[in-house]
Amino acid sequence: MKKATWLLFFGLLVMAVMAMVGGCGSSSPSNTITTGTTTLTYIGGATEEGQSLKFATQAVTLESIFAFSGDIVNAGSIFKALTNEAGAGIQYVGTGELSSVTAAPASGYDWHSPYGDPYWSIAAGQLFCVKTREDKYVKIEVTSFENTASVTFNWAYQSSGSRDF
């Protein structure tokens, strides 16, 4: 009887250890990704204001396009991104659907978009990647753009710091 009890106890112990080990490991990128759809408006005029978006908090704020606190701002016909010495900024990565961007580029980010030329307008179907000042990555798909007044886009924010989506 004692032998059967010990075998049962040992079997349960092995199963418990296996269950704990099975739950360990690295997290997949999908559980560190936040997605959303946002519309940012550009006011312009003497105040040169536009709405900015901070991806980590999903906060939209109306502020100066020259001194904004979000990661990107609608500056009329372009996105502007906050930059720093670590290479934060925005980069045009093509056209298509958000799901086609599987990884953000390692470098090449700038303070404005698209194509590094402030005179090219944002257009529906364009894809961008953003590297935030906190070294996090975002991919953006423009879904509509209305004559500099507003831009609507789908986005995915990778909070782990990985460039993979």
N, C-alpha and C positions, 0 to 999 in steps of 0.2 A: 504494500500500500504506500509506503514511504517513497519507493522508487517511482511509482506512477505520479505522486504529488510533485516530486522534484522535476520529473519530465514535463509535466503540465506547466509548472512555474517557469522552467527554462524556456519552453516553447513560447509562452506569453511574453517573456522578457525579450527574446529574439525578435518577435513580431513588433514589440514596442520600439525597440532600437531601429529596426528597419523602417518603421513609419516615420520616426524622427529624422533619420538620414535622408529618406525620400523627400522630405519637405525642405531640406537644405539646398543650397545652390544659388547661382546668380539669378537675379530677376531678369525677365525678358524685357526688351525695350517697350513693348506694348503697354505694360502697366505703369510706365512713367510718362506716358503721352497724354496730354490734354488737348482736346479738339474743340473748335468752335467756329461760328460764323459771326463776323463783325462788320458793321458799316461805320466808316469814319467820314465826317463832314469837314469841308474846308470853307471857312468864312471869308478869308482874304481881307480886302479893304485896307484901311490905314493900320489896323491892329495886326494884320497878317496872322490870324489865328486859324488853327485846325485842330481836329480831335486826334489825340494820341492814344495808343494802346500799350499797356504794360502786360505782357503775356503771362507772367507768373501769377498775377493777381486778377487778370482779366479786367483791369480798371481802365475805363475810357475817360479821358480828361480833355476839356477844351483849353488850349494854351497857345502861347506863341510858337510859331513854327521855327523860330530861331533859338528858343530856350525851352525845350520840352522835357518832361520827365519820363515819358513812356519809351518803349523800345522803338516804335515807329510812329510817324505822324503823317497825316494826309496834308501835303503841302501844295495842293492844287493838282497839277498834272503829274506829280511825282510823289513817291514815298520818300521820306527822309528818315534816316536811322541814326541813333546815337552811336558814336564811335569812341574808341579809346586806343591806347598803345598796343593792346592785345589783339587788335584786328577785328573788333566788333563792327557791325554794319549790316548792309543789305546787298544782295547779289541776285541779278537776273539769272535764272537757270533754264529758261525755255518756255514752251507753251504745252498745254495739255491738261491733264487732271492731277489733282493733289496726290493721288495714290501712285503716280508714276515717279515721284521723288522718293527714293528709298534711303538716301543719305545726303546730308548737307555737305557742300564743299569744305575742305580744310582751310582754304585761304581765298583771297580775292574779294573780300567784302569792302564796300565803300559807303560813304555817307548818304548817297542818294541813288535813285533808280529811275528808269531801267537803263541797262546797257552802260552805265557810268556817264550818261549824257543827260543833263537836266532838261533838255528841250524835247525829249521823246515822251510821249504821253503813256500813262498806264492804260492797258486795254484788257478787256475780258479774255480769259484763257491764259494770261501770262502767269508764270510761276516764279517765285522768289524764295530765297532762303535768307534768314536773318541769324546773325550771331549776336547774342545780347552781351552787354557789358559783364554779365555774370557767367559768361562762357556756357550758355545754354543755346540750343538751336531750335529754329522754327521754320516750317515750310508754309508757303502761302500760295493760294490759287485765287486770282482775281476772278470774281463771277460777274460783276457789273461795275461800270465806271460811267458816271453821268457828268460830262462837261465840266470837269474840275470840282464840281460841288460835292460829290460823294463817291466813295468807292466801297464796294462790298466784297468781302473775300472770306474763303474758308481757310482755316489754319490748323496746324498741329504743332504743339509746343512740347519739345523733348526736355523734361526737367532733370534727367539724369546727367546731362552734360555730354552724352553720346551724340555723335553725328548721325547715327542710324535711326530710321523711323520704322 
